[in-house]
């Protein structure tokens, strides 16, 4: 008798991180990672800023480094990204298989003067030797605009954290990867908070077959603020796209 066909490979999700003062081993996306794992996906989480150094002077140069590394991850069925990681993920869509699904949380496809001013304010604080103040401002900006203030306690951050914050914020300024998103034939789900102080609906891009979901009342981290709702949304997306 002929041997039975091998089982289909486990779908693989590659997750690109946002700007973090220190690499947190994926804690930033814990609710989403649990959802993906529970749905049967193999999840690889990477520190997006790990490929940054002083020679990187633009988002294009930064994305080029990730483009060169992308084949090392093997087949990617679901490309995920949060904030900076979402911007990089969208820029990499032309280098993925056409049927690759994308999952973005507050991942800008483009910026505007308001967003760039807020990113630059954080970057300038970090670059001027005040990484704690930069991180405190970032912690405030990721909250919903009508929500409670961030903890006013001082935030500790060292020079290395300051370099990461400054670099990550400045990489996002002036980006526009809308063309790459519009041209992607695969499915895409972008989730943004209606009350975000940073990435909002106007910073997203989507083709007619893509979906942008606005999380009511959420800030930059709807997956952390509304984990049950966002997890349900992601599970439905995975089922619809045959990844669960």
Secondary structure as GFF3:
##gff-version 3
##sequence-region A 1 244
A	DSSP	beta_strand	12	16	.	.	.	ID=ss1
A	DSSP	three_ten_helix	27	29	.	.	.	ID=ss2
A	DSSP	alpha_helix	30	38	.	.	.	ID=ss3
A	DSSP	beta_strand	42	46	.	.	.	ID=ss4
A	DSSP	three_ten_helix	48	51	.	.	.	ID=ss5
A	DSSP	alpha_helix	59	70	.	.	.	ID=ss6
A	DSSP	three_ten_helix	71	73	.	.	.	ID=ss7
A	DSSP	beta_strand	78	82	.	.	.	ID=ss8
A	DSSP	alpha_helix	84	91	.	.	.	ID=ss9
A	DSSP	three_ten_helix	93	95	.	.	.	ID=ss10
A	DSSP	beta_strand	101	105	.	.	.	ID=ss11
A	DSSP	alpha_helix	113	127	.	.	.	ID=ss12
A	DSSP	alpha_helix	131	141	.	.	.	ID=ss13
A	DSSP	alpha_helix	159	172	.	.	.	ID=ss14
A	DSSP	alpha_helix	178	182	.	.	.	ID=ss15
A	DSSP	beta_strand	188	193	.	.	.	ID=ss16
A	DSSP	three_ten_helix	201	203	.	.	.	ID=ss17
A	DSSP	beta_strand	211	215	.	.	.	ID=ss18
A	DSSP	alpha_helix	222	225	.	.	.	ID=ss19
A	DSSP	alpha_helix	227	240	.	.	.	ID=ss20
###
